[in-house]
Amino acid sequence: MTFLGIRTVSGMTTALLLAGAAQADITAQDVWADWTTYMTAVGYDMTADEERSGNTLTVNNIEMTAPDLGDGSSMVMRLGALTFRENDDGTVNVIYPDVIPLQVKLKDPEASEVDIGMELRSAATDILVTGVPTDMTTTYSADRMEMVLTALTVDGEEISAEDAAGRLLLSGFSGTTQSTVAGKRVYDQRMQADTASYEVRFNDPEGTGTFDFESTIGGLNFAGSSALPLAVVQATDMSSLLSAGMTADGTFGFANGSSNMSVVEDGAQAFTAQTSSEGGTLMVAMGADGLEYSGDQNALKMAIAGSQLPLPLDLDMETARFNLAMPVQKTDEMQDFALGFAFNEFSMSEALWALFDPGQQLPRDPATVVLDLAGKARLLFDFLDPSGAAVSGDPNITPAEIESLDINRLQISLAGAELTGDGAFSFDNSDPAGPPKPTGGADLMLVGGNALIDSLVKIGVLPEDQAMGARMMMGLLAVPGDAPDTLTSRIEINDQGHVLANGQRIQ
């Protein structure tokens, strides 16, 4: 229900601001039809009252019902009037009041019924649509766009404004959307805002607990495109949509950001958290070839305090990155997959170090953890099919086959020691009754390992007998390198299933 609600509000807001095309005559009806076609193409049932007067089309009592996901849940959204005015030069202005009331009704048979009242408030808004019906461009701008929670009812009980509040604000908001229709219906979008901020507050009506969260993002921007098949496809069947040619991709970027969270329990401060960063990106792409996510943040800082923590935590990170790529449909061919993350130059406050190393035996060098994996695999079921959850959760069904796995990069730098490595493995899936059989190898290097063990023993974190066991294990798996306190290891798995370390069989 939460994802469905976000998708509905996002789609509705986009449709309010967008419509379509690029240089020639269009009518008000063309623009309205482009919006309704988009919403119905992604699964929403729409009803509205249309009234034509001269060069103006007014649409009242708009109602959108989200597609049935098959779980008995439902969502209905209602909003007020929109006006589409035709100009003498063949363009259309989209006009709506400074305040548009929105109503969202959520129903989940296994949870709550929720009625949400909101208002979309705008200032100095200008929306112009140009083009022809098959190629329209919408250019829009607003000094500010604000979405405000005005009413909330849960299972028939009204939640007061003092107990629940929410607001999303975009300032200096502008962008373009181009809608073209040929073999597919394609939407190309560009958007930017000087600042974006949101606030959420909840109070426990039966106690003294409160939750407050606020965030501000500067230099927000978005670029992306989506393509929908012209043929009618059940919108809730994502697998069929992808097979029919649906694609979507988008990249969000921002110049800076900050957030504050506060939790109060029984009248006392229980938890606080502040974060800040100097920009980053988030990329999402989906199509029949697979699903991709990636993101990064720069100069990330966190300050956390709470009654359950022994002392405040201050954490800094120069960069944080992640990436994920995976197939989503059943195929006979192997497809690419990838998984990676990087936490670069991670450091924490001296107060936190002093908890376990007051004598400063360990180097305070910033830590780095990097893992970059890639390979080939194929799914044996459609991941986005409604029945996919049952297949993936059945221990008697093999959901996928892996052909290869490459360790492009492994790096762990911590407290003066560093472990690095790479490798490659292939997998034999010929035995239907057994797991895949790997063959291949990985090369590893550990620098400063013995010095780290000595320091851990000195500060009492690692007992001497366990330190001895660790050294014996390193002696079994690794050989001395060219530099002092350096160990190297070549770990291999041969076609007989034997595990070898530097040519010596260990299993």
N, C-alpha and C positions, 0 to 999 in steps of 0.2 A: 504493500500500500504506500509506503514512503516513496519508493522510486517512482511509482505511478503518479503520485501527487506532484513530485518535482517535474516529471516529464510533462504533465498537463499544464502546470503554471508556466514552464519554460516555453512550451509550444504556443500557448495562448498569447504570452507577452510578445514573442517573435511575430506572430501573425498580426497582432495589433499594430506593430511598428512597420511591418513589411507588407509587401504585396506582390511585387513583381518586377519591370522590364526596360527597354532601351531605344527611344527615339522613333516616334511615329504616332498615329492616332490610336488611343484606347478609350474605352468607356468606363464609367463607374461600375457597370455590371461586370466588365472584364476583371477589374481589380478584385471585387468582392468574390467573384467566381474562382479566382486564383487562390485566394485565402481558403475558401471552403474546400476546394479540391485538395489543397495541401493537408488540411486537418482530417478530411475523410480518408485520404490516402494512408495516413498513419493510424487509422482505426477509430476515429471519433465520429459518433452520430451527431449531426447538427440540425437544429431547427432555429428559425428566426422569422420575424415579420419584416417584409420589405415594402417600402413606400417610395414611389418615384414622384418628384415634383420638379418640372423643368429640367435643369442640368444637374440636379442633386438626387442621389439615392441615399435614403436613410434606412438603417437596419436596426430594428429594436428587438428586445426580448431574446437575445442570443442565448442558446443553451447547447452545451456540448457534453455528451456522455462518453466516458472513456470505454475502450473495448473491454469485453468480458474476458478475463484471464482464466476462466474455468474454475476458480476457487470460490465463487459465490460473492466475491467482493465487487463493489461498484463505486463509481465516482461521477458526479454530475457537477458541472460548472455553469453558472449563469452570470451574464454581464449585461450592462446597459447599452445605450445607443451608440452607433458609429455612423458617420456621414462621409459620403464619397461625392466630391464636387468636380464636375467636368469643367475644364478651362478651354478658352477659345483656341489655344495652340495645340490641342490634342492631348494634353496631360491631365492628370487627375490629382487633386489634393485629398488626402485622407484627414478628416477632422473629427476629433472627439473631445468631449468636455474636459475641463481641467481636472475633474474628479470622476472616475468611473467606478461604480460599485461592482464588486465581484463576490459571488457566493460559491463555495465549494462544499459539496456534501460527500463524505466518505463513509463507506459501510463495509465492514469486515465481519462475516458471520462468526468468526472465532475470537473477535476482539471487540472494539467499540464502534459506535456510530458517532461520527464527528461532523459537526457543521462549522464551517469557517467563513467568517465575513471579512472581506478585505476591501481596500480602496486603492486604485491606481491613480496617483496624483502626478500631474505634470505641469511644467512651466515653460513658456516660450517654445512650444513644440511645433515643428514644421516637417510635414511628410509629403513628398512629391513623387508621383509615379509617372514614368515616361515609357514609351515604346509601343509595341504591338502586342496583341494577346498571346503570341507564342514566344515573346522575348521582351520582358518587362524589367525595368530597373527602378527600385525604390531608393530614394535618398532621404534620410531622416536625421533630425537633430533635435535636441532639447536641452535647455539649461539644466533641468533636473527631472528625473523620473523616480518616483517613490512608491513603493508597495508597503502598505501599512495594515497590520492586523487590527480589525475593528470589533470583532465579536468571535467568541469561541464557545461552543456547546458540545459537551461530551456525554453521550447517553442521556440526553435530555436535560442535563444539568449545566446551567450557564456559568462559565468561568469569567469572573470580573476582570476588568482591565488592569486592576492592581495585581492580579494573580497571574496574568499572562499577557505579554506584549511582544511584538515583533515588528521589525522594520527593515526594508532594503532600500537603499538610496544610491542612485547613479547621478553624478554631476558632470556637466560638460559631455553629454552623451551624443554620439553621432555614428553614422555608418551607412552602408549600402547593401542591398540585396538584389541580385539578378536572378530572375526565374525564366528558364528557357524550356521549351517543350519540343522535343524531336523524337528520338527513339525512347527517351526517358524524360521524366520531369526533373530538371536539375536546378538546384538552388546554390548559388555562390554568395557567400556572406563575408562582410568586413565590418567590424565594429570597434569602437574605442570609447573610453570614458576617462575623464581626468581623475576621478576618484570613485570608488565603490565602497560602501560601508553597510554593515548590517548589525542589528542588535536583536537579542533574544533574552527574555526574562520570564522566569516562572517562580511563583511562590506556592508553597505547600499550604492549601487552605485549611488543613487539619493540624498544622504544626508551625514551627518557626523556621523551617528550611527555605532557602532561596537559591536560585541558580541564575547567574547573569553572565552573558557572553556578548562581546562586541569585537568587531574587526573592521579594519580600514585597509583598502588596497589602493595604491596609486599607480597611474599609468596603465590601466587595464586595457587589453586589446584582444581581439579574436579574429581569426581568419579560418574559413572552412567551407566545405561544400558537401552536398548530399544529393543522391540520385535515387528516385523512386520509380518503379516500373509503372507503365501506363495501364497495364492489365490489372484487374481487380484481384488482389491477393489478401487472404485473411490477415489482418494486421497483427494479431497476436501470435501468428506462426512466423517467428523471425527466421527460422531456417528456410521456409518457402520464399520469404521476401528476399533473402540473400541469393537464393537460387535463381530468382526472377530478375536479379540485377541490382538490388539495393546496395548502395555504398554510402558511407558517411565518414568524414574526417574533419578534424578541427584542431586548432592549436590556440590555447589561451596563453597570454603572457602578461606580466605585470612588472612594474619598476621597483616597487617596495611594498611592504605589508607589515601589519602589526595586529595583535589580538590580545584581549584580556579576558580571563575567566575567573569567576568567583563563586564559591559554594559555601553557604552558611548552613550549619546544622545546630538545632537547639539554641539558636541565638548567638552562636560563637562561630568565628571564621574557621572553616574546616579545610578549605583548599583554595589556593590561588595559583594562576599560571599566566605568565606573560610571554609572548613570542614576538620576534621581529625578523625580517629578512630584507635583503637588498635585491629583490627581484627573482624571477624564475619563469618556468614554462610548464604547461601540461598539454600533452598531445594524445589524442585518441583517434584511431582509425579502425573501421570495420568493413568487411566485405566477404565475398565467398572465399577469398584466399586466407582469411583469418582475422584475428583481433589483435590490435597493438595498443599498448599504453606506454608512455614514457613521461618523465617529469624531472625537474631539477629545481633547487632553491640555492640561493647564494647568501653567504654570511648569515646563516640561521643562528639565532640566539634564543635560549629558553631560560626562564627563571621560574622555579616551582617551589611552593612552600605549602605545608599542610600539617594539621595536628597529628597525623599518623607518620610523619617523616621526622627523623631525628634532627635534621637541620635543613635550611633552604638549599636547593640545588640550582646551580648556575652552570649551564652547558652552552658551548659554542661549537659551531661547525662551519668550516669554510665553504664547502659545497656538499649537497646531498642529491643523489641521483638514483633513479630506478628505471628499469625497462622490462616489459613483458610482451612477448609475441607468442601466439598459439593458434593452431587450426581450430575451427569451430564446426566443421561439417565432415561427415563421413566421406572418405575418398579411397580410391585404390592406390593413389600415388602418395609418396612421402612428401610432407610439407615441412617448412622451416618452423622452428620454435626457438625462443630465447628467453633468458631470465638473467637479470643483472641488477646489482645495486652497488653504490659507492658512497661511503661516508668518509670524506676527506678532511684531514686536519681537525679531528674532534678533540676538544679539550674540556676540562671541568675545573671548578673552582678549587683553590688550595684547601678550603675548609672541608671539602668532600675527600680530597686526597688524605688529609690528616686523620680521617676516621680509621684508616687501616695502615697508613704509613707516616706516622708523625715525625719519624726521624729522617724522612726524605731519602730513603735507600733506593727508591725507584726513580728513574728519570721521568721528568714531567713533560717529555716531548709529546706533542699532539698525536693522537692515534689515527690510523687510516685502516678501513676495512673495505676491500673491493672483491667482488665476485662477478665474473662475466661468463655465462654459459650459453651455448648455442648448439643446435643439432637438427636432426631430421626425425619426424615421427608422423604417424597417421592415426586419426580417430576411427574407431570401429562403430561409432554412433554419432548422431547429430547432437552436438553439445547444447544448442539453443532450442532443440525440439522440446515441447512440453513434457514428453516422456523421458527426457534425458536425465533428469534427477534420479529416477528410479534405476536407470541403467548404471549410472556412475556410482551409485551407492550399493549395488549388488556385488558381494564378494565373489560370487560364482561367475561373473561376467567380466571379461577382459575389455576394458574401455578403450585401450590404445596400444599401439606397437611403436617401440622406439628403434630406430635404425642406427643412429649415431649420436654421440655427445662429445662436444669439444669444450674443454676448459680453456678458454682464451686467456683468462687472467685470474689469478688468486693472489691476494696480498693482504696480510694482516701485520700492521706495524703497531706495536704497543709496548710501552715501558722499556724502550731501548732494544727490543728484539723485533725481528722481521721475518715472516714466513712468506715466500713467494713460490709460485708454481704455475704450470700449464700442462695440458695433456689432451689426449684424444682417445675415444673408445668407440668401437662398433659393436652391434648386438645381433645375435642370431636368434630369430623368432621361429625357427622351424619346428620346435617341440611344442605342440599345442597343449600338452599337459603340464609343462614346466615354465619357469620364468625365463625371460630373455638371458642369453649367455653372452657376457661381455668379453671382448678382447681389446687389448691396447695398453697404453701406459701413460704415466704422469711423471714429470720431473719436478722435484721440490728442492728448495734451498732454505735453510734456517740460519740466520745470522744473529748472534748474541743470545742464543738459547741457554747456554750454561750460565752465563752471567745473570740472566733473569731468574733462573732457578736458585742461584746463590742468594740473590736479593730477597726472593720470596721466603727462603728459609730464615734469613736474618730477621725479617719483620714478623715471623711466626705464622704466616699465611699457609706455608707448605711444610708439613712435618718432614724430618730428615729421612725417614724410611720411604716416604712417598717420593721424595726427591731422588733417592737412589734408584727406585723403580723406574722413574722417568728417564734417568740417564741410561739405564740398561736398555730400555726400549729404544732410545735414540741410537745407541750403539748397535742394536740389532737391525734397525731399518735404514741407517744412514752411514755415510763414510765421511771422514774429514775433508773439508774443502781446502782451497789454496790459501785462504786468509785465516787469521786466528779466529777461534770460536765460530767457525762456519761448518755446517754440515750439508751435504747434498744427498739426494736419494732418487733413484729411478725405480718406481713401483710399476710392475707389469702384471697383466693377466694374460696367459697364453691360451691357445685354442684347446688345451686339455683342461682348462679351468684352474690351473695352478697359479698361485700368487707368488711373485718373485720380487725381492728387494735387492737391487744392484746385482742381479743375476743369480742370487741365492734364493732357493725355494723356501718360503716360510709357511705355505699352506698347500 
